[in-house]
């Protein structure tokens, strides 16, 4: 039993010496390691109070922005600005009672610029701001400045100026190729080859911006007949529906200079409904007899339509032999002619009671005032003699 106790004490001593030796050989943590551990984000770190400050920044580069913040806070901040980012311009900012995270979050959000494709999907095309790995951030957090601009990206689309006088889709594709100096991959179905596109004047755009704008400008709502008579006009018993129409160029996937675009026309099947037309006839003889000319009257009518912004105005024609103004168009627009002719009619002459009394007291021409009429009264015509007739 004595030998067993001695052996146990010997083994325990060896283990203690081995442990001490291992501790002696392990290097002490360096100052850099301790500093790194403090900089690493920790979800459990308690948020330290953030300094609130007012900022009035007139705009400038990122280093100038940092200097303005330090002046407003009264202490330095930790910011990393790469050399290729030093000249990025930051817009003017005026802030009251903000801290660093609030300021940088607002700057990032305000700088976001988006582009929307044909499927209404958004894509960030530019942004700038400061970001940190600390969560939550503090006054001693290290902030890194960065900016992004799709126009400066290696995959950016070619930008160009375009002056297109109008024409079919193929003519537009040729004009774009001439403006960019590069080929454009387009597919134009034969049934849409004669579609008429409006004139376009563009400055510093890419092909996606151009096609998005063209499609947006072409969108409109039209009423189409779905049953009954298709002779045009809103006829009794005719059914119709309203549908959206559009045309333009679309593509699939990410847009590049090598994307394949296809031309489309979106319209429902069926003839479009047109407003009913009516014909009216107006006699201009009374107006011409008073000295007005036909040109005076028609100019007043056409001026009214022009001021109302009407483009599809009624057709008017003057028939000299009958002195009739013939008009054909939508009934609502023909009301303008009625209104003009009513305005050109002479105002009726009205008399007061006093004026009527004076007029009644005026003598007949050639008769002295106050004299009574000397003309004998005409005898009554005698009744026919029935006996004479028999």
PLY file of the C-alpha trace (Angstrom):
ply
format ascii 1.0
element vertex 390
property float x
property float y
property float z
element edge 389
property int vertex1
property int vertex2
end_header
0.00 0.00 0.00
2.86 2.37 0.76
4.44 1.71 -2.64
1.15 2.51 -4.43
0.84 5.94 -2.77
4.46 6.82 -3.66
3.90 5.83 -7.29
0.76 8.00 -7.53
2.57 11.02 -6.16
5.36 10.49 -8.68
2.95 10.38 -11.64
1.13 13.49 -10.46
4.40 15.38 -10.21
5.32 14.43 -13.77
1.98 15.66 -15.10
2.42 18.99 -13.34
5.91 19.43 -14.80
4.66 18.59 -18.29
1.84 21.12 -18.00
4.24 23.83 -16.84
6.59 23.06 -19.69
3.79 23.38 -22.25
2.70 26.71 -20.75
6.23 28.00 -20.94
6.55 27.06 -24.64
3.17 28.74 -25.69
3.74 32.35 -26.96
1.88 35.19 -25.23
-0.81 36.94 -27.30
0.62 39.84 -29.32
-0.60 43.45 -29.22
-1.83 43.13 -32.85
-3.94 40.08 -31.94
-5.56 41.92 -29.06
-6.25 44.96 -31.26
-7.73 42.74 -34.00
-10.02 41.05 -31.48
-11.31 44.45 -30.42
-11.95 45.48 -34.06
-13.79 42.28 -34.98
-17.60 42.73 -34.98
-19.45 41.12 -32.18
-23.19 40.59 -32.00
-23.05 40.77 -28.22
-21.16 44.05 -28.04
-23.11 46.71 -26.21
-23.84 49.83 -28.24
-21.74 52.78 -27.08
-23.23 56.28 -27.13
-22.88 57.94 -30.55
-21.90 61.57 -30.92
-24.63 63.77 -32.32
-23.62 66.71 -34.52
-24.82 69.24 -37.10
-23.31 69.21 -40.58
-23.40 71.80 -43.37
-21.35 70.33 -46.22
-21.28 72.37 -49.48
-20.27 69.36 -51.56
-16.84 68.04 -52.51
-14.63 64.98 -52.55
-14.72 62.09 -50.06
-11.66 63.34 -48.09
-13.23 66.81 -47.85
-16.43 65.19 -46.59
-14.54 63.31 -43.85
-12.75 66.51 -42.81
-16.10 68.33 -42.51
-17.48 65.53 -40.32
-14.44 65.60 -38.02
-14.80 69.36 -37.65
-18.49 69.02 -36.82
-17.89 66.20 -34.29
-14.81 67.77 -32.74
-12.84 64.51 -33.00
-11.34 62.27 -35.69
-13.12 59.35 -37.33
-11.64 56.18 -38.81
-12.17 56.25 -42.58
-10.51 54.36 -45.42
-10.64 56.01 -48.86
-8.89 54.21 -51.71
-6.77 56.29 -54.05
-9.05 55.66 -57.03
-12.04 56.85 -54.95
-10.49 60.07 -53.63
-11.95 62.28 -56.38
-15.50 60.98 -56.22
-17.85 63.90 -55.69
-20.31 63.92 -52.79
-23.37 66.19 -53.08
-24.12 69.03 -50.62
-25.59 67.85 -47.31
-27.23 69.74 -44.47
-27.96 67.65 -41.34
-29.11 68.51 -37.84
-28.61 66.31 -34.77
-27.38 63.17 -36.56
-24.77 60.53 -35.76
-22.36 58.75 -38.12
-24.56 55.71 -38.90
-27.56 57.94 -39.66
-25.51 60.24 -41.87
-23.87 57.45 -43.86
-27.12 55.48 -44.25
-28.89 58.57 -45.60
-26.04 59.31 -48.00
-26.06 55.75 -49.35
-29.82 55.72 -49.85
-29.93 59.14 -51.51
-27.14 58.22 -53.94
-28.90 55.12 -55.31
-29.86 55.39 -58.97
-31.89 52.66 -60.66
-32.68 51.48 -64.16
-35.81 49.48 -65.00
-35.88 46.92 -67.80
-38.82 45.82 -69.95
-39.97 43.47 -67.17
-39.98 46.33 -64.62
-37.00 44.80 -62.81
-34.74 47.37 -61.14
-30.97 47.47 -61.44
-28.64 49.77 -59.50
-26.62 51.88 -61.91
-24.81 54.12 -59.38
-24.29 54.52 -55.64
-21.73 55.77 -53.13
-21.26 55.83 -49.37
-19.45 54.58 -46.26
-19.84 51.11 -44.70
-18.47 49.35 -41.61
-18.32 45.77 -40.33
-19.18 46.76 -36.77
-22.61 45.81 -35.52
-23.64 48.02 -33.87
-21.34 50.82 -35.13
-19.68 53.31 -32.82
-17.69 56.53 -33.02
-14.50 54.43 -33.26
-15.73 52.12 -36.03
-13.68 51.89 -39.18
-15.64 53.12 -42.19
-14.73 52.25 -45.80
-15.76 54.52 -48.69
-16.84 53.03 -52.02
-18.70 54.11 -55.13
-20.22 52.34 -58.12
-21.13 53.65 -61.55
-22.48 51.29 -64.19
-21.41 53.69 -66.94
-17.78 53.13 -65.90
-18.16 49.36 -65.61
-16.33 47.17 -68.15
-19.72 45.70 -69.16
-21.35 49.12 -69.61
-23.47 49.69 -72.71
-22.20 51.99 -75.43
-23.67 55.48 -75.15
-24.51 57.56 -78.20
-26.48 60.48 -79.64
-29.32 59.72 -82.06
-31.28 61.84 -84.54
-33.95 59.67 -86.16
-36.51 61.29 -88.46
-39.00 58.43 -88.17
-39.58 55.27 -90.18
-39.87 51.51 -89.82
-38.04 49.31 -87.24
-35.23 48.35 -89.63
-34.52 52.02 -90.38
-34.21 52.67 -86.63
-31.80 49.73 -86.20
-29.61 51.07 -89.03
-29.61 54.54 -87.45
-28.50 53.08 -84.10
-25.69 51.12 -85.76
-24.48 54.30 -87.43
-24.60 56.22 -84.14
-22.79 53.55 -82.08
-20.39 52.35 -84.75
-21.31 48.77 -83.79
-23.70 46.17 -85.23
-27.07 45.71 -83.53
-28.63 42.25 -83.30
-32.35 42.62 -84.09
-35.16 40.32 -85.17
-38.09 42.01 -86.95
-41.08 39.77 -87.84
-42.31 40.26 -91.38
-45.83 41.22 -90.27
-44.38 44.12 -88.22
-41.75 45.30 -90.72
-43.91 48.22 -91.89
-44.70 49.58 -88.43
-44.27 53.34 -88.27
-42.00 54.68 -85.52
-41.98 58.35 -84.45
-39.02 60.74 -84.80
-36.47 60.44 -81.99
-33.89 62.92 -80.69
-31.59 61.42 -78.03
-28.45 62.61 -76.29
-25.99 60.37 -74.40
-28.21 57.29 -74.12
-27.61 53.56 -74.41
-29.71 51.12 -76.41
-31.70 49.91 -73.38
-32.67 53.43 -72.33
-33.70 54.20 -75.91
-35.87 51.08 -76.29
-37.45 51.51 -72.83
-38.42 55.09 -73.69
-39.77 54.07 -77.11
-41.98 51.37 -75.59
-43.26 53.68 -72.83
-44.15 56.38 -75.37
-46.09 53.90 -77.52
-48.39 52.69 -74.74
-52.02 53.73 -74.95
-55.51 52.36 -74.25
-57.99 51.79 -77.06
-61.55 50.47 -77.24
-62.03 47.49 -79.53
-65.23 45.93 -80.82
-65.86 42.39 -79.60
-69.36 41.82 -81.06
-72.21 43.36 -83.03
-71.60 45.65 -85.98
-68.04 46.59 -86.89
-68.94 49.53 -89.06
-67.37 52.00 -86.67
-68.91 54.05 -83.91
-70.62 53.14 -80.67
-73.68 51.48 -82.12
-76.66 50.18 -80.11
-76.17 46.55 -79.15
-72.43 46.63 -79.91
-70.08 45.19 -77.27
-66.52 46.39 -76.80
-63.58 46.25 -74.42
-60.62 48.47 -73.59
-57.15 47.04 -74.22
-53.59 48.35 -73.94
-51.51 48.64 -77.09
-47.75 49.10 -77.41
-44.74 48.33 -79.59
-40.96 48.32 -79.21
-37.87 46.15 -78.82
-37.32 43.50 -76.14
-34.52 41.12 -75.16
-33.89 38.33 -72.65
-31.24 38.18 -69.92
-28.63 40.74 -69.04
-28.38 43.56 -71.55
-25.06 43.97 -73.38
-23.99 45.43 -76.70
-24.27 41.89 -78.11
-27.85 41.24 -76.88
-30.42 40.06 -79.43
-33.44 42.36 -79.61
-36.78 41.46 -81.16
-39.45 43.89 -82.33
-43.01 43.35 -81.11
-46.42 44.93 -81.55
-49.00 44.40 -78.82
-52.59 44.87 -79.91
-55.82 42.87 -79.57
-57.60 41.28 -82.52
-60.57 43.28 -83.79
-61.28 46.65 -85.40
-60.91 49.68 -83.12
-64.02 51.57 -82.22
-64.24 55.06 -83.68
-66.47 57.85 -82.38
-69.65 58.33 -84.48
-69.71 61.16 -87.00
-72.53 63.47 -88.04
-73.10 66.03 -90.78
-74.61 69.46 -90.19
-75.53 72.38 -92.43
-75.33 76.04 -91.45
-76.70 78.95 -93.50
-74.15 81.77 -93.62
-76.32 84.10 -95.76
-77.44 86.32 -92.81
-73.83 86.74 -91.70
-72.53 87.51 -95.19
-75.28 90.13 -95.71
-74.06 91.91 -92.58
-70.54 92.18 -94.00
-68.82 89.13 -92.52
-66.76 86.94 -94.84
-66.65 83.16 -94.95
-62.96 83.28 -94.00
-63.78 85.33 -90.90
-66.28 82.74 -89.72
-64.23 79.61 -90.50
-61.09 81.12 -88.96
-62.94 81.74 -85.69
-64.16 78.12 -85.69
-60.73 76.63 -86.43
-59.07 78.87 -83.84
-61.40 77.50 -81.18
-60.53 73.89 -82.09
-56.84 74.72 -82.02
-57.07 76.30 -78.56
-58.90 73.20 -77.29
-56.01 71.05 -78.50
-58.15 69.05 -80.94
-56.08 67.34 -83.63
-58.81 65.29 -85.32
-61.09 68.22 -86.12
-64.28 68.06 -88.24
-64.12 68.78 -91.99
-65.86 71.97 -93.10
-66.65 73.20 -96.62
-68.57 76.26 -97.90
-71.08 75.79 -100.76
-71.20 79.11 -102.65
-74.45 78.57 -104.53
-76.52 77.89 -101.43
-74.30 79.79 -98.99
-74.28 76.72 -96.73
-71.41 75.73 -94.46
-71.25 71.90 -94.47
-69.49 70.23 -91.50
-68.81 66.53 -90.87
-67.32 65.26 -87.61
-67.96 64.19 -84.06
-71.15 65.75 -82.68
-69.36 67.11 -79.63
-66.86 68.98 -81.78
-69.55 70.31 -84.10
-71.00 72.18 -81.12
-68.12 74.63 -81.54
-69.62 75.81 -84.85
-73.01 76.39 -83.21
-71.36 78.39 -80.43
-69.42 80.61 -82.89
-72.49 81.36 -85.03
-74.56 82.21 -81.94
-71.86 84.62 -80.82
-71.87 86.33 -84.25
-75.63 86.97 -84.23
-76.61 90.64 -83.60
-77.78 91.40 -80.11
-81.58 92.01 -79.86
-82.72 95.63 -79.38
-84.44 96.19 -76.04
-86.36 99.24 -74.82
-87.30 100.35 -71.36
-90.90 101.34 -70.47
-89.95 105.01 -70.55
-88.41 104.67 -74.01
-91.50 102.88 -75.32
-93.76 105.66 -73.97
-91.68 108.36 -75.67
-91.75 106.45 -78.93
-95.57 106.18 -78.76
-95.90 109.95 -78.30
-93.77 110.85 -81.30
-95.86 112.33 -84.27
-96.24 110.56 -87.54
-93.92 111.85 -90.20
-95.43 114.97 -91.93
-97.93 115.63 -89.13
-97.53 118.54 -86.65
-97.00 117.63 -83.06
-100.23 117.41 -81.03
-102.46 117.17 -84.12
-104.88 114.40 -84.49
-104.99 112.30 -87.54
-107.22 113.83 -90.27
-107.45 110.76 -92.38
-111.05 109.51 -92.48
-111.64 106.11 -91.12
-112.13 103.49 -93.74
-115.79 102.42 -93.93
-116.55 98.90 -92.98
-117.02 96.54 -95.87
-120.77 95.82 -96.29
-121.96 92.29 -95.90
-122.95 90.56 -99.14
-126.71 90.69 -100.10
-128.01 87.17 -100.03
-131.09 88.08 -102.15
-128.85 89.59 -104.81
-126.86 86.44 -104.94
-130.03 84.44 -105.46
0 1
1 2
2 3
3 4
4 5
5 6
6 7
7 8
8 9
9 10
10 11
11 12
12 13
13 14
14 15
15 16
16 17
17 18
18 19
19 20
20 21
21 22
22 23
23 24
24 25
25 26
26 27
27 28
28 29
29 30
30 31
31 32
32 33
33 34
34 35
35 36
36 37
37 38
38 39
39 40
40 41
41 42
42 43
43 44
44 45
45 46
46 47
47 48
48 49
49 50
50 51
51 52
52 53
53 54
54 55
55 56
56 57
57 58
58 59
59 60
60 61
61 62
62 63
63 64
64 65
65 66
66 67
67 68
68 69
69 70
70 71
71 72
72 73
73 74
74 75
75 76
76 77
77 78
78 79
79 80
80 81
81 82
82 83
83 84
84 85
85 86
86 87
87 88
88 89
89 90
90 91
91 92
92 93
93 94
94 95
95 96
96 97
97 98
98 99
99 100
100 101
101 102
102 103
103 104
104 105
105 106
106 107
107 108
108 109
109 110
110 111
111 112
112 113
113 114
114 115
115 116
116 117
117 118
118 119
119 120
120 121
121 122
122 123
123 124
124 125
125 126
126 127
127 128
128 129
129 130
130 131
131 132
132 133
133 134
134 135
135 136
136 137
137 138
138 139
139 140
140 141
141 142
142 143
143 144
144 145
145 146
146 147
147 148
148 149
149 150
150 151
151 152
152 153
153 154
154 155
155 156
156 157
157 158
158 159
159 160
160 161
161 162
162 163
163 164
164 165
165 166
166 167
167 168
168 169
169 170
170 171
171 172
172 173
173 174
174 175
175 176
176 177
177 178
178 179
179 180
180 181
181 182
182 183
183 184
184 185
185 186
186 187
187 188
188 189
189 190
190 191
191 192
192 193
193 194
194 195
195 196
196 197
197 198
198 199
199 200
200 201
201 202
202 203
203 204
204 205
205 206
206 207
207 208
208 209
209 210
210 211
211 212
212 213
213 214
214 215
215 216
216 217
217 218
218 219
219 220
220 221
221 222
222 223
223 224
224 225
225 226
226 227
227 228
228 229
229 230
230 231
231 232
232 233
233 234
234 235
235 236
236 237
237 238
238 239
239 240
240 241
241 242
242 243
243 244
244 245
245 246
246 247
247 248
248 249
249 250
250 251
251 252
252 253
253 254
254 255
255 256
256 257
257 258
258 259
259 260
260 261
261 262
262 263
263 264
264 265
265 266
266 267
267 268
268 269
269 270
270 271
271 272
272 273
273 274
274 275
275 276
276 277
277 278
278 279
279 280
280 281
281 282
282 283
283 284
284 285
285 286
286 287
287 288
288 289
289 290
290 291
291 292
292 293
293 294
294 295
295 296
296 297
297 298
298 299
299 300
300 301
301 302
302 303
303 304
304 305
305 306
306 307
307 308
308 309
309 310
310 311
311 312
312 313
313 314
314 315
315 316
316 317
317 318
318 319
319 320
320 321
321 322
322 323
323 324
324 325
325 326
326 327
327 328
328 329
329 330
330 331
331 332
332 333
333 334
334 335
335 336
336 337
337 338
338 339
339 340
340 341
341 342
342 343
343 344
344 345
345 346
346 347
347 348
348 349
349 350
350 351
351 352
352 353
353 354
354 355
355 356
356 357
357 358
358 359
359 360
360 361
361 362
362 363
363 364
364 365
365 366
366 367
367 368
368 369
369 370
370 371
371 372
372 373
373 374
374 375
375 376
376 377
377 378
378 379
379 380
380 381
381 382
382 383
383 384
384 385
385 386
386 387
387 388
388 389
